[in-house]
Amino acid sequence: MTVLAVIPARGGSKGVPAKNLAPVGGVPLVVRAVRACLAARHVTDVVVSTDDAAIADAARSAGAEVVLRPSAIAGDTATSEAAVIHAMDTFGAMRGKDADVVLLVQCTSPFITAGDIDGVTSAVTEDGADTALTVAPSHGFIWRQDSPGAGSGSDGHGVNHDKANRPRRQDRPQEYLETGAAYAMRAQGFREANHRFFGRTALVPTDPARVLEIDDPHDLARARALAPLLDPALLPTAADIDAVVLDFDGTQTDDKVFVDSDGREMVAVHRGDGLGTAALRRSGLKLLILSTERNPVVAARARKLQVPVLHGIDRKDLALKQWCDEQGVTPDRVLYVGNDVNDLPCFGLVGWPVAVASAHDAVRSAARAVTTTPGGEGAIREIAAWLLGPGLDITSSPHHHTLDQ
């Protein structure tokens, strides 16, 4: 049986510009959706329908096929159904066969899981439903105003309850909220009905804690804050990357500066980080220290570590992209370690943005992984242990030494 997952991801978005490429947990929304579909046991093919070249590139790199959507069905008024039908037609022409079951998976639901996708698929392929959707159990009392926008002068009435009779939660029928994350349909029935709720519709409950649809910047901010709590712990290994790029201040230091009476500045670095960096260098991974700091302490530390350095850099993302080109390294296979907001452009460029534990909240939210150790306290050694395995001793040395600036 051919089960085709279609992920609509057009380029235009008024609420959140370039929304489908916005990173949550360090991973673009469209890539998160592709990965969930690829991990689902019952899905045989994954297609992203888009009109945007950058989204297409991201989808292909994540392992999906791409269907380029014509402008006539890519505007603000275009329906998801139209995008799915077009994707089905294009898929059939490419493969010479039609899908038996088609899924509509929304990348604006960042916490969708492979289990959610398998759940709606099984309802159709195994349980006899014609259509299925993910829902979240709801116990709330819903109200509606008679005259929307009329303010306190209008009368409010209960939608799922009588104002004069409010039964206990356990005495009320269970209700469900449509999550907007995943839908499954028998392909032929979908073509005939041209909507996603024909025939017998199965409700597939999902975890309410994971239900979030991104429509505006506030939704995106909430998703980024929740990602460290809801995403499964996933740490990189040496097989995932070709290069490690390290910020300096706040990453290899604790972001403090010591100033003596003559105005000379010093910073403290951690010996454990030096050992971790040496292990990374010996492993054959390409290394770079990249910093906006113009003081010679950065170059001095790089010389001691025997690591190439670029410092005094205003646009770190441009410097990083040029370095990747020169080294023949694909940015998707770069691990970049940072701590502050000036690292965010680099986070958007690489495949593995990593924040140290003491990083700014915005940086932690944009990271794909976060160390348990603060900057300047052994965070680099911790990352080296992720990449090189438990054979690297990560017991942090309590000793620091200082570098004159």
SULHU-V522900 format. One line per field, one symbol per residue. ss: DSSP state (h for helix, s for strand, l for the rest). psi: psi as a letter, one per 20 degrees, with the letter a starting at -180 (. if undefined). burial: # if it has 24 or more other ideal C-beta (glycine too) atoms within 12 Angstrom, else .. A space follows every 10 residues. Layout:
BEGIN
ss=???
psi=???
burial=???
END
This chain:
BEGIN
ss=llssssssll llllllllhh hlssllsshh hhhhhhhhhl llllssssss llhhhhhhhh hhllssssll hhhllllllh hhhhhhhhhh hhhhhlllll ssssslllll lllhhhhhhh hhhhhlllll ssssssssll llssslllll hhhllsssll lsllslllhh hlllssssss sssssshhhh hhhlllllll sssssslhhh llllllhhhh hhhhhhhhhh lllllllhhh llssssllll lllllllssl llllssssss hhhhhhhhhh hhhllsssss slllllhhhh hhhhhlllss sllllhhhhh hhhhhhhlll hhhsssssll hhhhhhhlll lsssslllll hhhhhhllss llllllllhh hhhhhhhhll llllllllls ssssl
psi=poooppopmr hpphgopkgi ipppkjpqgh hggghgghip hiphqpppor jphhgggggg hijqqpoppq hhkjahiqqh gghggghggg ghhgikqqqh ppqoppiinh kqrhhgghgh ghhghhjjqh qqqprpppjq ppqqqhnpii biirppqpgk rphinnqqgi iqqprqpphj gpqqqpgghg gghkrjkqbp pppoqrohhj oppohrhhgg ggghhhghhh qqpoqqrhii riqppprfpi girjjqpppa ijjqqqqprp hhhgggghhg ghiiqpqppo qipiqihghg hgghilpqqo rkpgnhhghg ggggghikpp hikpopprir hiihhhhihr hnppqrhjrq hhghhiqhqp qiprpjjjhh hghhhghiri ipojoppipr rqpp.
burial=.######### #.#..#.### ########## ########## .######### ##.###.##. #########. ..##.....# ########## #......### ########## ########## #####...## ######.... .......... .......... .......... ......#### #######.## .....#.... ######...# ####....## ..##..##.# #...##.#.# ########## #####..... .....##### #######.## #.#.###### ###.#.##.# ##..#.#### #.#..##.## #.##....#. ########## .######### ########## ..######## #.######## ########.. .#.#.#...# .##.#
END
